[in-house]
Amino acid sequence: MVTHASPPMLAELAPSKSAVAPHVVVIGSGFGGLAAAIRFRCKGYRVTVLEKLPEPGGRAFVFKQDGFTFDAGPTIVTAPFLLEELWALCGRQFSDDIELVPMQPYYRIRFADGSHFDYSGDPQAMREEVARFCPADVPGYERFMQKAEACYRLGFEELGSIAFESLWDLMAAIPNMVRMRAWRSIYTMVCEHLSDPKLRVVMSFHPLLIGGNPLSVTSAYSLIASLERRYGVHFAMGGTGALIRGLVKLLDQLGVSVLCGHEVSQILVTRSRAQGVVLRDGRKIMADLVVSNADTAATYKYLIAPEHRPHWTDRRIDRGKYSMSLFVWYFGTKRRYEEVPHHMLILGPRYEALLRDIFHKHHLADDFSLYLHRPTATDPQLAPPGCDSFYALSPVPHLDSGTDWEAHAEAYRQAVQSVLEQSVLPGLRHEVVSSRIVTPLYFQRELNSLKGAAFGLEPILLQSAWFRPHNRSEDVKDLYFVGAGTHPGAGIPGVLSSAKALDSIIPNARSWARA
């Protein structure tokens, strides 16, 4: 049940030392927070989920206006088995509540010269697409996919749900990292196998979906290509918000409420142990364990007093390398653009140089690239009859760029509109009937993301696995993390796996109570 009321009296659920099951407070109702809440509840804990926004979802928030539905966050589902696991834990079938539709193609990648590559999970179709651009690269593509498959087995299946807590965990993972040659960037890996510049883009862009720079993130993220081929790329009918509603429904059936409009201002710490939280309005909610699905860096920096953070000091947090941010224009049109597929990348003339501008120089470039999402290609119910719902997403530097987004947002929107008009949406300015803009300020102000980074810490090698903030806090006992900022990282599979990793180190409620 989603409620805006004060936290309810907590009912007794299982015996413990105090005759009441231990209480877990979860900060944030994104995919990671909701998944953690389900897993804790299924282990016998009492659970309260607190959400700052007026509705659940976190980064997967849903905007509704003028009859249009806009997913604010992720738009694709990969690794659906991670969602199926949560439904199974609750004794339910995922397919009874959620309809997933496979995408075909997964993405259409449109280059600045108007050519395009249809990226799919069909091996033969992919070989034919590669051959259209460079026949000599077909063998190299096959070798790349073999390497990606190996990275999937070593990086996702074996390491994705492990909670890296000690140096021993890191040492145990090193052989897999060596086998993956994880010190290379994914772009370097792709270049070893493919010679055509456009094909190098096609096979290396995936880390951008989780906030990583293809020029610097570890080649282990080639596993995404294998993950997609294995399990497909899907869309949830009703939008990504349907998944959030489904998870909230599961929690409601388990007796767990998601309390929206409840912003946490402080995590209570006594003798280096989390004791509960303080809300913005001053109310306290006591807890035996606290789980943060909020931005990890912001949680440490703004919710925990410095004297409790010998490891995650302000200096250490500020030295971190953070992901890019996003500019997103949500818009509805009074006509349908039937020729535009569900997912489309509209690339500018530069690739490597643009990535350096975004991630290293923190420079807002004029020749941006776009990710265009048209969900009504699959689900027309997300717009009024005869209309289309869109969002156009542009990767931009985080707030260290110094860009005055209050002043610049509309000009940037107009530039995005112009690119879309000249490429795939002719006459767009005359068709728009609903419009909404999100800038890096939204990620900072509404989602409490440090520097307005859309994905938290950038997933470079030395900010991955053991080097990432741990699922169990290094500083505060009984404080835990899920979500994009902890292991294994961003994206729906990543944040769901973070809850699974946390599950692996948490005993059931009876055992915890006896400890």
Backbone hydrogen bonds, N-H to C=O, Kabsch-Sander energy under -0.5 kcal/mol:
donor,donor_aa,acceptor,acceptor_aa,energy
3,T,1,M,-0.5
3,T,258,V,-2.2
11,A,9,M,-0.6
19,A,16,S,-1.7
24,V,46,R,-3.1
25,V,289,L,-2.2
26,V,24,V,-0.5
26,V,48,T,-3.0
27,I,25,V,-0.5
27,I,291,V,-3.3
28,G,26,V,-0.8
28,G,50,L,-3.5
34,L,30,G,-2.7
35,A,31,F,-2.4
36,A,32,G,-2.3
37,A,33,G,-2.4
38,I,34,L,-2.1
39,R,35,A,-2.3
40,F,36,A,-2.8
41,R,37,A,-2.5
42,C,38,I,-2.4
43,K,39,R,-0.6
43,K,40,F,-0.9
44,G,41,R,-1.9
45,Y,40,F,-2.0
46,R,22,P,-2.4
48,T,24,V,-2.4
49,V,257,S,-1.6
50,L,26,V,-3.0
51,E,259,L,-2.6
57,G,29,S,-0.9
60,A,57,G,-2.8
61,F,58,G,-1.4
63,F,70,F,-3.0
65,Q,68,F,-1.9
68,F,65,Q,-2.5
69,T,382,L,-2.4
70,F,63,F,-3.3
72,A,61,F,-2.9
72,A,70,F,-0.5
77,V,234,H,-2.5
78,T,76,I,-0.5
82,L,79,A,-2.1
83,L,80,P,-0.8
84,E,80,P,-2.3
85,E,81,F,-2.0
86,L,82,L,-0.8
87,W,83,L,-1.8
88,A,84,E,-2.5
89,L,85,E,-2.2
90,C,86,L,-1.0
90,C,87,W,-0.5
91,G,88,A,-2.0
92,R,87,W,-2.7
94,F,92,R,-0.5
96,D,93,Q,-1.3
97,D,93,Q,-0.6
97,D,94,F,-1.5
98,I,94,F,-2.3
100,L,98,I,-0.6
101,V,235,F,-2.8
103,M,233,V,-3.2
106,Y,119,Y,-2.0
107,Y,119,Y,-1.6
108,R,343,H,-1.7
109,I,107,Y,-0.6
109,I,117,F,-3.0
110,R,108,R,-0.7
110,R,345,L,-3.6
111,F,109,I,-0.5
111,F,115,S,-3.0
114,G,111,F,-2.2
117,F,109,I,-2.3
119,Y,107,Y,-2.7
119,Y,117,F,-0.8
126,M,122,D,-2.5
127,R,123,P,-2.2
128,E,124,Q,-2.2
129,E,125,A,-2.2
130,V,126,M,-2.8
131,A,127,R,-2.4
132,R,128,E,-1.6
133,F,129,E,-1.0
133,F,130,V,-0.8
134,C,130,V,-2.9
137,D,134,C,-2.1
138,V,135,P,-1.4
141,Y,137,D,-2.6
142,E,138,V,-2.1
143,R,139,P,-2.2
144,F,140,G,-2.5
145,M,141,Y,-2.4
146,Q,142,E,-1.8
147,K,143,R,-2.1
148,A,144,F,-2.6
149,E,145,M,-2.2
150,A,146,Q,-1.9
151,C,147,K,-2.3
152,Y,148,A,-2.1
153,R,149,E,-2.2
154,L,150,A,-2.7
155,G,151,C,-3.2
156,F,151,C,-0.7
156,F,152,Y,-1.6
157,E,152,Y,-2.3
158,E,153,R,-1.2
160,G,156,F,-1.3
162,I,159,L,-1.3
164,F,162,I,-1.0
165,E,163,A,-0.9
170,L,166,S,-1.6
171,M,167,L,-3.1
172,A,168,W,-2.7
173,A,169,D,-1.1
173,A,170,L,-0.5
174,I,170,L,-1.1
174,I,171,M,-0.5
176,N,173,A,-0.5
177,M,173,A,-2.1
178,V,174,I,-2.7
179,R,175,P,-2.5
180,M,176,N,-2.1
181,R,177,M,-0.5
181,R,178,V,-1.1
182,A,177,M,-2.5
184,R,181,R,-2.0
186,I,217,V,-1.5
187,Y,214,P,-2.1
189,M,185,S,-2.1
190,V,186,I,-2.5
191,C,187,Y,-2.5
192,E,188,T,-1.3
193,H,189,M,-0.6
193,H,190,V,-1.5
194,L,190,V,-2.2
200,R,196,D,-1.9
201,V,197,P,-1.4
202,V,198,K,-2.2
203,M,199,L,-2.1
204,S,201,V,-1.2
205,F,201,V,-1.3
208,L,205,F,-2.2
209,L,206,H,-2.2
210,I,207,P,-1.7
211,G,208,L,-1.2
212,G,207,P,-3.0
216,S,213,N,-2.5
217,V,213,N,-2.9
218,T,459,P,-0.8
219,S,184,R,-2.3
221,Y,218,T,-1.9
222,S,219,S,-2.3
223,L,220,A,-1.8
224,I,221,Y,-1.7
225,A,222,S,-1.2
226,S,222,S,-0.9
227,L,223,L,-3.0
228,E,224,I,-2.7
229,R,225,A,-1.8
230,R,226,S,-2.7
231,Y,227,L,-2.5
232,G,228,E,-2.5
234,H,77,V,-2.3
235,F,101,V,-2.1
237,M,99,E,-2.7
237,M,235,F,-0.6
239,G,236,A,-2.6
242,A,239,G,-1.9
243,L,239,G,-0.5
243,L,240,T,-1.2
244,I,240,T,-1.4
245,R,241,G,-2.7
246,G,242,A,-2.1
247,L,243,L,-2.3
248,V,244,I,-2.6
249,K,245,R,-2.2
250,L,246,G,-1.9
251,L,247,L,-2.2
252,D,248,V,-2.5
253,Q,249,K,-2.2
254,L,250,L,-1.2
255,G,252,D,-1.4
256,V,251,L,-3.1
258,V,1,M,-2.6
259,L,49,V,-3.1
259,L,257,S,-0.7
260,C,3,T,-2.4
260,C,258,V,-0.9
261,G,51,E,-0.7
261,G,53,L,-1.8
262,H,51,E,-2.8
262,H,259,L,-0.5
263,E,261,G,-0.6
265,S,278,V,-3.0
266,Q,278,V,-1.5
267,I,303,L,-3.1
268,L,266,Q,-0.6
268,L,276,G,-2.2
270,T,273,R,-2.6
273,R,270,T,-1.1
274,A,477,K,-3.0
275,Q,268,L,-3.0
276,G,268,L,-0.8
277,V,285,I,-2.4
278,V,266,Q,-2.8
279,L,283,R,-3.3
280,R,263,E,-2.6
282,G,279,L,-2.2
285,I,277,V,-2.6
287,A,275,Q,-2.8
288,D,23,H,-2.3
289,L,23,H,-1.9
290,V,478,D,-2.5
291,V,25,V,-2.9
292,S,480,Y,-3.0
293,N,27,I,-3.2
293,N,291,V,-0.6
299,T,295,D,-2.6
300,Y,296,T,-2.3
301,K,297,A,-2.6
302,Y,298,A,-2.8
303,L,298,A,-0.6
303,L,299,T,-1.7
304,I,299,T,-0.5
304,I,300,Y,-0.7
308,H,305,A,-2.0
309,R,306,P,-2.2
313,T,311,H,-1.7
317,I,313,T,-2.5
318,D,314,D,-2.7
319,R,315,R,-1.6
320,G,316,R,-0.6
320,G,317,I,-1.1
322,Y,320,G,-0.6
323,S,456,G,-3.1
325,S,396,V,-2.9
327,F,394,S,-2.3
328,V,438,V,-2.7
329,W,392,A,-2.6
330,Y,328,V,-0.6
330,Y,436,R,-2.9
331,F,390,F,-1.8
332,G,434,S,-2.1
333,T,388,D,-2.4
334,K,431,E,-2.2
338,E,336,R,-0.8
340,V,337,Y,-1.9
344,M,372,L,-2.0
345,L,108,R,-2.8
346,I,344,M,-0.5
346,I,370,L,-2.9
347,L,110,R,-3.0
347,L,345,L,-0.7
355,L,351,Y,-2.4
356,R,352,E,-2.1
357,D,353,A,-2.0
358,I,354,L,-2.2
359,F,355,L,-2.8
360,H,356,R,-1.7
361,K,356,R,-2.7
362,H,357,D,-0.5
363,H,357,D,-3.0
365,A,363,H,-0.9
368,F,366,D,-1.0
370,L,346,I,-2.7
371,Y,393,L,-2.5
372,L,344,M,-3.6
372,L,370,L,-0.6
373,H,371,Y,-0.6
373,H,391,Y,-3.1
374,R,342,H,-3.0
374,R,372,L,-0.5
376,T,389,S,-0.8
377,A,374,R,-1.8
378,T,375,P,-1.8
379,D,375,P,-2.8
382,L,379,D,-1.8
383,A,380,P,-1.5
387,C,384,P,-2.0
388,D,333,T,-1.4
390,F,331,F,-2.3
391,Y,373,H,-1.7
392,A,329,W,-2.4
393,L,371,Y,-2.8
393,L,391,Y,-0.5
394,S,327,F,-3.2
396,V,325,S,-2.1
399,L,451,K,-3.2
401,S,398,H,-2.0
402,G,399,L,-1.7
405,W,403,T,-1.4
407,A,404,D,-0.7
408,H,404,D,-2.1
409,A,405,W,-1.9
412,Y,408,H,-2.2
413,R,409,A,-2.5
414,Q,410,E,-2.3
415,A,411,A,-1.8
416,V,412,Y,-2.4
417,Q,413,R,-2.8
418,S,414,Q,-2.3
419,V,415,A,-2.1
420,L,416,V,-2.4
421,E,417,Q,-2.5
422,Q,418,S,-2.1
423,S,419,V,-0.9
424,V,420,L,-1.0
425,L,420,L,-3.2
428,L,425,L,-1.3
430,H,427,G,-1.4
431,E,428,L,-2.2
432,V,428,L,-1.3
433,V,332,G,-3.0
434,S,332,G,-1.3
436,R,330,Y,-2.2
438,V,328,V,-2.6
442,Y,439,T,-1.7
443,F,439,T,-0.9
444,Q,440,P,-1.6
445,R,441,L,-3.3
446,E,442,Y,-2.1
447,L,442,Y,-1.4
449,S,443,F,-2.9
450,L,448,N,-0.5
452,G,449,S,-2.4
453,A,450,L,-1.9
454,A,324,M,-1.7
455,F,324,M,-0.6
456,G,453,A,-0.5
458,E,321,K,-2.6
460,I,458,E,-1.8
463,Q,460,I,-2.0
464,S,461,L,-1.4
467,F,464,S,-2.2
468,R,465,A,-1.7
473,S,471,N,-0.5
473,S,479,L,-2.6
477,K,272,S,-2.9
479,L,476,V,-1.2
480,Y,290,V,-2.5
481,F,471,N,-2.9
482,V,292,S,-2.1
486,T,483,G,-1.2
487,H,469,P,-0.8
495,V,491,G,-2.7
496,L,492,I,-2.3
497,S,493,P,-2.0
498,S,494,G,-1.7
499,A,495,V,-1.4
500,K,496,L,-1.5
501,A,497,S,-2.8
502,L,498,S,-2.2
503,D,499,A,-2.2
504,S,500,K,-1.3
505,I,502,L,-1.6
506,I,502,L,-0.6
506,I,503,D,-0.8
509,A,43,K,-3.1
512,W,508,N,-2.5
513,A,509,A,-2.6
514,R,510,R,-1.5
515,A,511,S,-1.0
515,A,512,W,-0.8
